[in-house]
Amino acid sequence: MADIAKQPAVAAATGAVATDAANTVTNTPAAPAAAPNSSSNSNSNNNDTTTPKDTKEQPQVVPQTFPPLPLVTPQTVRKFDDDPTLYIKGWILSLLYWEKPYRSGAFFSVLMSVLVLTQYYSLLQLTAAFFTIVTGLNWVYVNTHKQGQRVFGGKPSESLSNPHQARLTSKDTYIPKQKVLRTGELTVDVVEAVVQELTKLVLIQDSMRSAWAVGIAYSVWTLATYISTKYLVGLFIVGAFSLPKLYQQNQQVIDKQVAHYTHHGKQLFKQYSSQASVKAKEIYGQAMATVTKKSKKAE
């Protein structure tokens, strides 16, 4: 019984000791808590030290020797009046990069068809053939329509109607003046944009662009003496509609090869330029030596 009576007192004493220990723990600074942080810091440091190994294993980025390809639709203006030059550039680039395949294919087909047809036929022949085909087909259509009204509708010849009667009796003009004026303004704006770009090239606004333009013009000038103009135009159309798309699909491989050959060319240029400078110094020294000998003999 005495032991049983002592148990509450022992429990109270142990409870008081536990509360005192808890109070001391809360009142003292949390120094022991730094141990997990230190371990975590050490782990983080270990992770930091291991990250460079991971970064070394990542593939190197290929240097871009060409500017990135333009995103034609977001960067260009939506209206011609806002900026005619940017609008024309965006419209042409959208054709060359085949953003809308049906439209680019239609333009490519029309251009190549006109080029091939003009190779064998003159413009007069093509115009006369177009008029003959369109008018002949329309003549067959109109007369077939009239005969159908007579046979199936039982109409007399006086009441037969032309299927194009609405267009023939319309009082609207086929060439509205407003459209003509608008077309003239657009033509002037297009020509103005082209002239501005040519002026920038001729007056050397950008040295690199002008150098490329001079190189291309000289190449065309040289090739035109050996190849017919129509073949050059055909090659230009095929290249314009194929090379940009091929470059866009294989940009990384092409840029890597261009960077490699450019670096190799620079090394060769440095090597041969240093050799040329040494050789020039030798020739200059020999020339000066001969000049001094001749001057001494003359004295």
SETOR-99783 format. One record per residue (C-alpha): residue in three letters; x, y, z. Coordinates in steps of 0.5 Angstrom, whole numbers, plus 500, padded with zeros to 3 digits. Layout:
ALAXYZ...
//
This chain:
MET500500500ALA506505501ASP509503495ILE502505491ALA501511495LYS508513493GLN507512485PRO503519485ALA508523488VAL513520483ALA509521477ALA508528479ALA515529480THR517526474GLY512531471ALA515537474VAL522535471ALA519534464THR515541464ASP522544467ALA526541461ALA521543456ASN521550459THR529550459VAL528547452THR524553449ASN528558453THR535556450PRO537558443ALA535553438ALA543551437PRO541544436ALA537545431ALA542547426ALA545540426PRO540538421ASN541545417SER548543417SER547536414SER542539409ASN547545407SER552540406ASN547536402SER546542398ASN553543398ASN554536395ASN549537390ASP552544388THR559540387THR555535383THR552539378PRO558541374LYS559534372ASP551534370THR552540366LYS559538363GLU555532360GLN550536357PRO551537349GLN554544347VAL550549343VAL551550336PRO553557335GLN548561330THR552563324PHE546566321PRO540570324PRO534566327LEU529565322PRO523570322LEU517568325VAL513572319THR506572322PRO507575329GLN512580327THR509583321VAL504588320ARG497586319LYS495592314PHE499595308ASP498602310ASP501601317ASP508600314PRO508598306THR515595307LEU514591313TYR508588310ILE511586303LYS517583306GLY512579311TRP508577305ILE514575301LEU517571306SER510567308LEU510565301LEU518563301TYR517559307TRP511556305GLU506558311LYS500557307PRO502551303TYR496552298ARG498559296SER505558296GLY504552291ALA499556287PHE504562286PHE510557284SER505553279VAL503560276LEU510563275MET513556273SER507555268VAL508562265LEU516562265VAL515555261LEU510557256THR513564254GLN519559253TYR516556247TYR510561245SER510569245LEU505573249LEU501575243GLN500567242LEU498566249THR493572249ALA490570243ALA490562245PHE487565252PHE481569249THR480563244ILE479558249VAL475562254THR470565249GLY469558245LEU468554252ASN463560254TRP460560247VAL458552247TYR455553254VAL451559252ASN448556246THR447549250HIS443553255LYS439556250GLN437549247GLY436546253GLN430552255ARG427550248VAL427543248PHE426541256GLY422548257GLY418549251LYS420556250PRO420559243SER426562240GLU424569242SER424568250LEU430564250SER435568256ASN442568256PRO445565263HIS449571263GLN443576262ALA444579269ARG451581268LEU450584261THR444588263SER448590270LYS450598270ASP456597274THR462599271TYR467593271ILE473597273PRO471602278LYS474608279GLN476607287LYS479601285VAL483604280LEU485609285ARG487604290THR491600286GLY495606283GLU496608290LEU498601292THR503600286VAL506607288ASP507604295VAL510598293VAL515601288GLU517606293ALA518601298VAL523597293VAL526604291GLN528605299GLU531598300LEU535599293THR537606296LYS539603302LEU543598299VAL547603294LEU548608299ILE551602304GLN547603310ASP549596312SER556594310MET554586310ARG548587306SER551591301ALA557586300TRP552581299ALA548585294VAL554586290GLY556579290ILE549577288ALA549582282TYR556580280SER554573280VAL548574276TRP552579271THR557573270LEU552568269ALA548572264THR553571259TYR553564259ILE546562261SER539565258THR535570262LYS529565263TYR533559265LEU536564271VAL529566272GLY527559273LEU533557277PHE531563282ILE524562283VAL526554284GLY531556289ALA527562292PHE521557294SER526551296LEU532553299PRO529557305LYS524551307LEU530547306TYR535551311GLN529552316GLN528544316ASN536543317GLN538549320GLN542546326VAL546542321ILE547547316ASP549552321LYS554547324GLN558546318VAL558553316ALA561555323HIS566549322TYR568552315THR568559317HIS573557323HIS577553318GLY577559313LYS579564318GLN585559320LEU588559313PHE587566312LYS591568318GLN596563316TYR597565309SER597572311SER602571316GLN606568310ALA605573305SER607579310VAL614575311LYS615574304ALA613581302LYS618584308GLU623579304ILE622582297TYR622589300GLY629588303GLN631585297ALA629591293MET632596298ALA638592298THR639593290VAL637600290THR642602295LYS647598291LYS645602285SER646608288LYS653607291LYS655605284ALA652611281GLU656615286
//
